[in-house]
């Protein structure tokens, strides 16, 4: 399968079209590369580069090997061993004595979409921080672009970007049978993706546990079809075990063949999942509780654990770091130093069956090498990606030294906002039953996992139900952005939202379906925020006193943007600054976590989704399909 929407700028500003290679062509290239590496290793052909004299982390034996040479040809490592022992010739030799060399860091579970950057700009953000490859959990983009998912993720690398992306196809496409978006994946789609390109590594985080575990669940056939297709093509089936903590649930999760979990929160939960053979993809907060518990129990085998990011926006990454931050955090939490670097590289590569390509400083692998001046503090001196110097401490901090690939994204990636019309204040009005002065209302709050929703009472004014931010109740809406009908659901939530009058916040970052969500204390302000997001082709819009005061443009799939790191980070910071000047329920500033508050995966139960047939109110128990009115 070929994709022809790429362009790259070559010397002299010549722009040429580049087509992505098919799976067969890539394998032919891989064989040719391996044959060349053999000749270089045997000193029959010259190398491009020798990185000479560093202390290298051997991830296979968990040891540091001093005074080593790394011989590179065509972006790959052809030979590793004691300094001066390789007898061939190289075009260039660089001394890296007094430095420590570790493999390029790899993410086991990351949504690049949450950085707000397209892959070519993600490379500029994370490679200087040591990241050279990512297993992309692609159900965010997949719900927008459907059949084009793999083509999108591989486009930048095929056009020359050194960040290697291994897509894990989004199992949550759609997340539940109660949601409809821009994609639908089942058995046939999954098999086609795996056959399309050898870089497709996995079925991404299987989230719909009710559909997996209940034979009569509406989504059971679809999700097990995707699992079957993955196993037929020898792919990895990733899990999502949020809230599954009892021993019965953990055993059932492992018995289902769900090989990993990135949703561990509690230390003992993580230990039990590890004991049942589940590969742990550990986020920073979890590392702080899990790793001390492992040490207390005397556990010494860290090989079935990785550390990872999951979601982190561009501004937060600039402030905290990427995988370098995760390694520092792991070491601080008690991880032995060697194991911290292996959890950031080799363990993940082995889990996804990518260890012949990445995760080690060893022959045949990509020449992705992070040089450290101090392994304990993760002090990065320089980064090589595909054998090219990509970052160096002597340059401006965080500067990416390689050219950024230029890509012409097609209409299916750029024009994805199909709201269909301008929404109005009336779209967000909640009518009361005739003759009532007060009504019962269903209430939710962010990250509310109880079996039933809360119930409150609100006043009726001129036939409409009115919220009150001064008592912590605001209005929340979801607008369908896929089907051109502007269908809108709305209800009241507690403990979140703006107090400042005539204010609203809207975004097309709504994990995992990515409709437009909005919250506010004024229906007209909510309409203005939604219309602004739609006109931007996606992003964020903040309205204060009836006027738009800040936006973030995410014009690629409504999730990302193809713009420089600093420019996008500045927009994000400006959004937070504008929000900090407003009053919010519960104090604090922008409720940025709201972009995750509409998840329909376990352990979420009652949720507000876009209206669908037989449930025009959109309020549904996603574990059972039960519905309920939002006022009565």
Legacy VTK file of the C-alpha trace (Angstrom):
# vtk DataFile Version 3.0
C-alpha trace
ASCII
DATASET POLYDATA
POINTS 632 float
0.000 0.000 0.000
1.432 3.339 -1.031
0.921 6.835 0.319
1.953 9.815 -1.814
1.262 12.861 0.302
4.834 13.506 1.441
7.372 16.038 0.441
10.814 16.791 1.773
13.089 19.772 1.281
16.405 18.780 -0.199
19.506 20.950 -0.632
18.786 23.899 -2.890
15.142 23.990 -1.653
14.080 21.404 -4.224
10.774 19.865 -3.136
10.071 16.333 -4.306
7.285 13.893 -3.660
8.160 10.744 -1.786
6.012 7.623 -1.583
6.020 5.398 1.468
7.482 1.984 0.818
5.409 -1.185 0.844
6.082 -4.013 3.291
7.852 -6.087 0.614
10.082 -3.192 -0.420
11.059 -2.536 3.206
12.023 -6.171 3.701
14.130 -6.077 0.540
15.879 -2.977 1.892
16.362 -4.651 5.274
18.031 -7.674 3.699
20.293 -5.458 1.619
21.249 -3.468 4.724
22.060 -6.616 6.687
24.234 -7.921 3.877
26.193 -4.671 3.895
26.598 -4.760 7.681
28.132 -8.223 7.422
30.832 -6.950 5.083
31.610 -3.998 7.322
31.776 -6.187 10.433
34.268 -8.424 8.614
36.296 -5.320 7.695
35.780 -5.974 3.984
33.960 -2.658 3.449
34.466 0.731 5.033
32.279 2.198 7.759
30.753 5.661 7.847
31.595 6.449 11.466
33.298 5.112 14.580
32.206 6.402 17.985
35.278 5.491 19.958
36.150 4.920 23.594
32.946 5.180 25.612
31.659 2.895 28.333
28.757 1.024 26.748
25.726 -0.451 28.484
25.318 -4.059 27.379
21.590 -4.681 27.852
21.927 -8.417 27.216
24.244 -9.020 30.188
23.298 -5.962 32.284
26.874 -4.700 32.507
28.938 -1.673 31.620
31.754 -2.429 29.135
34.562 0.100 29.210
36.559 1.544 26.301
34.324 0.332 23.467
34.082 1.238 19.789
30.742 1.517 17.997
31.101 1.109 14.235
28.274 2.553 12.105
27.247 2.048 8.482
24.178 3.505 6.748
22.529 4.439 10.025
23.004 1.006 11.609
25.521 -0.482 14.003
27.758 -3.034 12.307
30.338 -3.788 15.024
30.769 -3.239 18.772
33.815 -4.212 20.786
37.016 -3.138 22.523
38.613 0.035 21.257
40.902 -0.495 18.277
40.009 -4.149 17.705
38.022 -3.569 14.518
40.473 -3.722 11.649
38.519 -1.886 8.964
38.539 1.722 7.814
35.990 4.449 8.502
35.281 7.785 6.889
35.115 9.495 10.271
36.076 8.775 13.856
34.792 10.666 16.906
36.321 10.265 20.342
33.727 9.818 23.081
36.000 8.828 25.935
34.834 9.643 29.474
31.204 9.239 28.311
28.674 6.507 28.977
26.686 5.124 26.053
23.140 3.770 26.403
20.613 2.753 23.749
18.204 5.349 22.391
15.166 5.514 24.626
11.886 4.013 23.456
8.331 4.594 24.619
6.308 1.452 25.318
3.015 3.343 25.444
2.663 6.907 24.242
0.013 8.932 22.460
2.016 11.377 20.354
-1.295 13.159 19.737
-1.263 14.333 23.357
1.954 16.260 22.735
-0.083 18.287 20.171
2.701 17.785 17.612
2.809 15.836 14.361
5.571 13.185 14.230
8.187 15.286 12.441
7.926 17.956 15.159
7.633 15.356 17.898
11.090 14.229 16.742
12.456 17.712 17.328
10.893 17.728 20.797
11.969 14.336 22.146
15.129 13.219 20.342
17.300 15.788 22.181
15.928 14.187 25.352
17.115 10.751 24.240
13.921 9.355 22.663
14.606 7.808 19.284
11.613 5.482 18.916
8.027 5.174 20.096
5.318 2.538 20.162
2.377 4.791 19.307
-0.958 3.952 20.931
-2.907 5.095 17.916
-6.553 4.978 18.951
-6.694 8.780 19.234
-5.893 9.416 15.578
-7.628 6.245 14.432
-10.995 7.517 15.594
-10.533 10.515 13.294
-8.840 9.218 10.130
-9.899 5.564 10.135
-8.272 3.668 7.259
-5.411 6.179 6.948
-4.009 5.487 10.417
-0.838 3.592 9.516
-0.033 5.805 6.524
-0.099 8.840 8.797
2.243 7.450 11.446
4.847 6.142 9.008
4.889 9.182 6.736
7.493 11.221 8.606
10.029 8.406 8.924
9.568 7.470 5.266
10.326 11.084 4.382
13.518 11.110 6.442
12.617 11.831 10.072
14.871 9.803 12.419
12.127 9.191 14.999
10.978 5.632 14.470
7.275 5.052 15.139
5.822 1.581 15.574
2.023 1.860 15.465
-0.104 -0.122 17.894
-3.465 -0.126 16.118
-6.235 1.437 18.153
-8.536 -1.263 19.480
-10.870 1.483 20.746
-12.034 2.429 17.250
-14.711 3.182 18.285
-14.205 2.962 22.056
-17.692 1.512 22.647
-20.771 0.593 20.640
-22.379 3.766 22.015
-20.014 6.044 20.071
-19.461 6.667 16.364
-16.547 8.568 14.868
-14.338 8.530 11.783
-13.162 4.950 11.958
-14.278 1.382 12.556
-11.783 -1.437 13.076
-12.564 -5.126 13.250
-10.919 -8.347 12.089
-10.417 -7.355 8.447
-9.078 -3.883 9.217
-6.629 -5.179 11.807
-5.291 -7.867 9.508
-4.861 -5.339 6.688
-2.891 -2.947 8.913
-0.519 -5.687 10.056
0.044 -6.771 6.471
0.539 -3.197 5.289
3.885 -2.608 6.969
6.273 -4.553 9.200
6.523 -1.568 11.545
2.961 -2.154 12.741
3.737 -3.807 16.061
0.596 -4.474 18.001
-3.078 -4.178 18.741
-3.145 -1.144 21.015
-4.502 -1.188 24.554
-7.651 -3.306 24.550
-9.834 -1.068 26.701
-13.364 -2.421 26.467
-13.087 -4.989 29.251
-16.857 -5.585 29.406
-16.771 -6.555 25.718
-13.744 -8.806 26.250
-15.042 -10.540 29.361
-18.763 -10.923 28.547
-19.682 -13.207 25.661
-23.024 -11.450 25.120
-21.634 -7.892 25.187
-22.411 -5.872 22.018
-18.717 -5.285 21.234
-17.514 -8.823 21.953
-17.317 -10.028 18.355
-15.498 -6.928 17.104
-12.796 -6.882 19.767
-12.125 -10.622 19.647
-11.922 -10.377 15.865
-9.132 -7.810 16.235
-7.341 -10.022 18.749
-7.603 -13.007 16.404
-6.210 -11.021 13.461
-3.293 -9.834 15.610
-2.333 -13.339 16.633
-2.677 -14.594 13.052
-0.076 -12.026 11.990
2.143 -12.691 15.032
1.480 -9.279 16.560
1.326 -8.264 20.228
-2.006 -7.689 21.983
-1.720 -4.810 24.441
-4.022 -4.427 27.436
-5.615 -1.670 29.502
-6.364 -2.957 32.997
-7.632 0.184 34.702
-9.593 -0.700 37.813
-9.003 -4.449 37.415
-7.383 -5.164 40.778
-8.946 -8.254 42.321
-7.040 -11.516 41.906
-9.884 -12.962 39.835
-9.849 -9.962 37.491
-6.060 -10.014 37.134
-6.068 -13.711 36.280
-8.905 -13.200 33.797
-7.015 -10.308 32.197
-3.924 -12.464 31.731
-5.998 -15.440 30.557
-7.515 -13.256 27.833
-4.050 -12.885 26.307
-3.792 -9.184 27.081
-0.032 -9.002 27.404
0.518 -5.655 29.109
-0.962 -2.969 31.331
-0.050 0.704 31.559
-2.902 1.546 33.962
-1.470 0.146 37.190
-1.960 2.601 40.050
-1.397 0.643 43.271
1.868 -1.070 44.202
0.334 -4.416 45.177
-1.819 -4.357 42.037
1.366 -4.017 39.996
3.082 -6.843 41.865
0.180 -9.227 41.308
-0.031 -8.365 37.605
3.716 -8.848 37.273
3.427 -12.242 38.960
0.774 -13.306 36.453
3.052 -12.557 33.495
1.679 -9.155 32.514
4.259 -6.753 31.077
4.032 -3.493 33.030
4.307 -0.164 31.239
4.869 2.088 34.230
4.062 5.782 34.273
5.891 8.204 36.545
3.361 8.314 39.387
3.168 4.527 39.518
6.948 4.129 39.570
7.069 6.092 42.811
4.940 3.503 44.620
5.713 0.305 42.702
9.511 0.344 42.679
9.946 0.813 46.458
7.486 -2.058 46.954
9.529 -4.286 44.621
12.680 -3.482 46.578
10.940 -4.180 49.881
9.866 -7.598 48.582
13.386 -8.362 47.364
12.340 -8.716 43.725
15.381 -8.597 41.465
14.037 -9.324 37.974
12.985 -6.070 36.284
12.933 -7.487 32.756
9.137 -7.541 32.403
8.782 -3.826 33.166
9.128 -0.686 31.084
8.783 2.971 32.007
6.727 5.212 29.769
4.958 8.520 29.311
1.447 7.804 27.972
0.232 11.432 27.703
2.280 14.632 28.085
1.787 17.865 26.148
4.529 19.865 24.482
4.771 22.504 27.208
5.010 19.893 29.955
7.642 17.966 27.992
9.758 21.081 27.577
9.477 21.719 31.309
9.898 18.159 32.635
11.458 16.091 29.878
10.399 12.994 28.001
11.815 9.509 28.637
14.817 11.169 30.312
12.387 12.404 32.963
10.944 8.908 33.363
14.430 7.437 33.875
15.344 10.061 36.463
12.074 9.383 38.225
12.689 5.614 38.187
16.175 5.974 39.662
14.871 8.319 42.350
12.150 5.751 43.147
14.806 3.108 43.783
15.377 1.396 40.443
18.952 0.165 39.967
20.621 2.355 37.361
21.185 -0.327 34.729
17.625 -1.571 35.099
16.296 1.972 34.663
17.975 2.267 31.258
16.866 -1.234 30.257
13.283 -0.370 31.205
13.658 2.611 28.876
14.938 0.600 25.931
15.613 -3.130 25.681
12.706 -4.419 27.776
10.223 -2.612 25.554
11.950 -3.649 22.334
11.910 -7.292 23.394
8.264 -7.178 24.455
7.176 -5.858 21.053
9.569 -8.145 19.126
11.496 -5.116 17.887
14.801 -5.963 19.573
16.428 -6.776 16.233
15.974 -3.083 15.330
16.064 -0.967 18.494
16.716 -1.133 22.209
20.398 -2.103 22.240
23.835 -0.921 21.209
24.499 -4.018 19.176
25.126 -5.086 15.566
22.170 -4.759 13.216
20.328 -2.238 15.357
19.737 1.360 14.401
22.628 3.549 15.491
20.612 5.287 18.201
23.031 6.124 20.990
22.588 8.440 23.966
25.883 9.589 25.453
25.777 10.526 29.122
28.230 12.452 31.226
26.630 10.902 34.320
24.280 7.892 34.145
22.983 8.380 37.705
21.641 11.876 36.984
20.730 11.100 33.344
22.908 13.987 32.168
22.707 13.828 28.380
25.852 14.912 26.578
24.768 14.098 23.028
22.303 12.002 21.059
22.849 10.097 17.827
19.800 8.982 15.854
20.285 6.693 12.859
23.998 7.377 13.150
23.641 11.160 12.897
24.349 13.692 15.618
20.904 14.974 16.598
21.644 16.892 19.809
24.712 18.035 21.761
25.187 19.753 25.109
27.534 22.327 23.559
24.683 23.577 21.408
21.757 25.559 22.761
19.931 23.490 25.370
17.321 21.236 23.826
18.203 22.181 20.256
17.474 19.610 17.587
20.347 19.588 15.101
18.778 17.710 12.191
16.457 19.162 9.523
12.740 18.812 10.109
10.991 16.915 7.357
8.317 18.936 5.554
5.079 17.077 4.897
2.049 18.076 2.855
-0.775 16.585 4.868
-3.826 15.654 2.777
-7.387 16.815 3.292
-8.304 13.693 5.264
-5.837 14.814 7.917
-6.463 18.574 7.750
-10.204 18.974 7.241
-11.735 16.761 9.904
-14.185 19.116 11.614
-17.613 18.241 10.227
-19.897 19.875 12.774
-22.161 20.919 9.905
-23.313 24.326 11.150
-22.718 26.972 13.765
-24.054 25.856 17.109
-26.103 28.348 19.127
-26.943 28.986 22.761
-30.173 27.062 22.249
-28.156 23.902 21.540
-26.987 23.942 25.165
-30.247 24.882 26.862
-31.694 22.154 29.091
-35.475 22.322 29.142
-37.447 21.454 32.275
-40.667 19.423 32.312
-43.638 21.818 32.018
-44.801 23.593 35.146
-41.760 22.793 37.301
-39.837 25.267 39.484
-37.172 22.737 40.453
-36.051 19.482 38.895
-33.934 16.475 39.744
-30.721 16.338 37.725
-28.146 13.671 37.066
-24.751 14.882 38.203
-21.265 13.727 37.299
-17.784 14.896 38.183
-14.450 14.278 36.444
-13.120 10.749 36.938
-16.215 9.480 38.716
-16.228 5.684 38.694
-19.177 4.777 40.906
-21.864 2.351 39.748
-24.533 5.040 39.695
-24.497 8.767 39.028
-25.140 11.451 41.643
-28.509 13.210 41.903
-29.165 16.836 42.783
-31.827 19.521 42.507
-31.606 22.690 40.424
-33.965 25.626 39.869
-35.993 26.293 36.714
-36.030 29.784 35.208
-38.263 30.532 32.212
-38.602 26.843 31.521
-34.862 26.130 31.557
-32.773 24.327 34.157
-30.085 26.607 35.567
-26.730 25.580 37.027
-24.833 27.551 39.630
-21.020 27.645 39.616
-21.055 29.306 43.037
-22.256 25.994 44.499
-19.898 24.021 42.289
-22.282 23.015 39.488
-21.621 23.855 35.845
-22.897 22.700 32.471
-21.013 20.286 30.230
-21.756 19.461 26.590
-20.527 17.125 23.847
-20.905 18.095 20.174
-20.647 15.541 17.367
-17.908 16.680 14.989
-18.017 13.783 12.529
-21.443 13.517 10.947
-22.387 17.079 9.961
-25.447 17.225 12.199
-24.098 19.200 15.190
-25.899 16.769 17.499
-25.340 17.943 21.049
-25.740 16.312 24.443
-25.547 18.248 27.683
-25.879 17.804 31.445
-24.587 19.223 34.725
-21.310 18.354 36.420
-19.981 19.093 39.892
-16.617 20.340 41.097
-15.336 21.637 37.768
-15.810 24.631 35.470
-15.438 28.426 35.352
-16.888 30.839 37.912
-15.937 33.994 35.986
-19.185 35.136 34.281
-20.029 34.319 30.658
-17.145 31.874 30.382
-16.551 28.517 28.714
-13.777 26.129 27.686
-13.951 23.808 24.669
-11.586 21.329 23.048
-11.465 18.670 20.344
-9.014 16.715 22.492
-11.623 14.393 24.031
-10.086 11.008 24.703
-10.812 8.696 23.056
-13.528 9.603 20.564
-12.437 13.240 20.038
-15.735 14.964 19.558
-15.816 18.527 20.923
-16.430 18.844 24.647
-17.325 22.110 26.297
-18.013 23.342 29.818
-19.323 26.705 30.859
-21.676 28.854 32.887
-23.307 30.576 29.915
-24.927 28.916 26.894
-23.820 31.625 24.453
-20.232 31.404 25.706
-20.326 27.625 25.264
-21.550 28.017 21.672
-18.810 30.555 20.935
-16.120 28.236 22.316
-17.352 25.258 20.255
-17.640 27.291 17.048
-14.127 28.625 17.566
-12.700 25.103 17.933
-14.528 24.021 14.764
-13.249 27.028 12.809
-9.681 26.267 13.924
-10.112 22.717 12.547
-9.527 21.588 16.089
-7.820 22.696 19.267
-8.737 24.606 22.403
-10.791 27.771 22.902
-11.230 29.716 26.136
-14.032 32.268 26.423
-14.156 34.872 29.196
-16.838 37.526 29.601
-18.346 36.454 26.295
-15.112 36.863 24.284
-12.474 34.414 23.065
-9.336 35.146 25.081
-7.067 32.238 24.108
-6.819 29.427 21.570
-4.537 26.532 20.696
-4.744 25.465 17.049
-4.636 21.705 16.444
-5.436 21.621 12.755
-4.210 18.097 11.979
-7.043 15.696 12.835
-8.165 18.147 15.511
-5.412 16.636 17.680
-2.027 17.891 16.463
-0.381 20.643 14.499
2.590 20.717 12.122
4.338 23.714 13.662
7.588 24.298 15.565
7.844 23.084 19.140
8.372 26.519 20.654
5.428 28.060 18.807
2.971 25.400 19.957
4.335 25.385 23.518
3.863 29.166 23.644
0.200 28.795 22.645
-0.320 26.188 25.350
1.361 28.374 27.956
-0.746 31.352 26.878
-3.887 29.255 27.355
-2.836 28.356 30.885
-1.925 31.962 31.636
-5.313 33.227 30.434
-7.044 30.574 32.534
-4.998 31.555 35.593
-6.573 35.041 35.458
-10.054 33.515 35.857
-11.888 31.971 38.793
-12.580 28.237 38.660
-14.642 25.903 40.771
-12.309 24.335 43.299
-9.620 26.913 42.647
-6.632 26.384 40.390
-6.424 27.186 36.734
-7.249 25.458 33.465
-8.887 22.046 34.078
-6.627 20.463 31.462
-7.355 16.943 32.701
-10.904 17.321 31.371
-9.637 16.074 28.016
-9.422 12.637 29.640
-12.639 12.896 31.665
-14.877 11.551 28.880
-13.171 8.164 28.538
-15.570 5.272 28.103
-13.137 2.526 29.133
-13.059 0.566 32.382
-13.510 1.656 35.159
-15.739 4.442 33.806
-19.444 3.654 33.960
-21.945 6.491 33.451
-20.703 8.935 30.824
-21.928 11.696 28.546
-21.362 10.861 24.874
-22.622 12.436 21.660
-26.275 11.607 20.929
-26.819 8.320 19.120
-29.926 6.419 17.989
-32.192 5.469 20.903
-30.330 7.823 23.255
-30.659 11.424 22.143
-29.599 12.629 25.586
-26.257 10.852 25.315
-26.122 9.817 28.981
-25.260 6.116 29.180
-23.780 3.425 31.383
-21.036 2.210 29.049
-20.766 -1.127 30.858
-24.419 -2.072 30.327
-25.927 0.281 27.757
-28.506 1.552 30.255
-29.593 5.152 29.634
-31.175 7.807 31.808
-32.541 11.335 31.280
-30.369 14.144 32.623
-33.366 15.934 34.188
-36.658 14.586 35.549
LINES 1 633
632 0 1 2 3 4 5 6 7 8 9 10 11 12 13 14 15 16 17 18 19 20 21 22 23 24 25 26 27 28 29 30 31 32 33 34 35 36 37 38 39 40 41 42 43 44 45 46 47 48 49 50 51 52 53 54 55 56 57 58 59 60 61 62 63 64 65 66 67 68 69 70 71 72 73 74 75 76 77 78 79 80 81 82 83 84 85 86 87 88 89 90 91 92 93 94 95 96 97 98 99 100 101 102 103 104 105 106 107 108 109 110 111 112 113 114 115 116 117 118 119 120 121 122 123 124 125 126 127 128 129 130 131 132 133 134 135 136 137 138 139 140 141 142 143 144 145 146 147 148 149 150 151 152 153 154 155 156 157 158 159 160 161 162 163 164 165 166 167 168 169 170 171 172 173 174 175 176 177 178 179 180 181 182 183 184 185 186 187 188 189 190 191 192 193 194 195 196 197 198 199 200 201 202 203 204 205 206 207 208 209 210 211 212 213 214 215 216 217 218 219 220 221 222 223 224 225 226 227 228 229 230 231 232 233 234 235 236 237 238 239 240 241 242 243 244 245 246 247 248 249 250 251 252 253 254 255 256 257 258 259 260 261 262 263 264 265 266 267 268 269 270 271 272 273 274 275 276 277 278 279 280 281 282 283 284 285 286 287 288 289 290 291 292 293 294 295 296 297 298 299 300 301 302 303 304 305 306 307 308 309 310 311 312 313 314 315 316 317 318 319 320 321 322 323 324 325 326 327 328 329 330 331 332 333 334 335 336 337 338 339 340 341 342 343 344 345 346 347 348 349 350 351 352 353 354 355 356 357 358 359 360 361 362 363 364 365 366 367 368 369 370 371 372 373 374 375 376 377 378 379 380 381 382 383 384 385 386 387 388 389 390 391 392 393 394 395 396 397 398 399 400 401 402 403 404 405 406 407 408 409 410 411 412 413 414 415 416 417 418 419 420 421 422 423 424 425 426 427 428 429 430 431 432 433 434 435 436 437 438 439 440 441 442 443 444 445 446 447 448 449 450 451 452 453 454 455 456 457 458 459 460 461 462 463 464 465 466 467 468 469 470 471 472 473 474 475 476 477 478 479 480 481 482 483 484 485 486 487 488 489 490 491 492 493 494 495 496 497 498 499 500 501 502 503 504 505 506 507 508 509 510 511 512 513 514 515 516 517 518 519 520 521 522 523 524 525 526 527 528 529 530 531 532 533 534 535 536 537 538 539 540 541 542 543 544 545 546 547 548 549 550 551 552 553 554 555 556 557 558 559 560 561 562 563 564 565 566 567 568 569 570 571 572 573 574 575 576 577 578 579 580 581 582 583 584 585 586 587 588 589 590 591 592 593 594 595 596 597 598 599 600 601 602 603 604 605 606 607 608 609 610 611 612 613 614 615 616 617 618 619 620 621 622 623 624 625 626 627 628 629 630 631
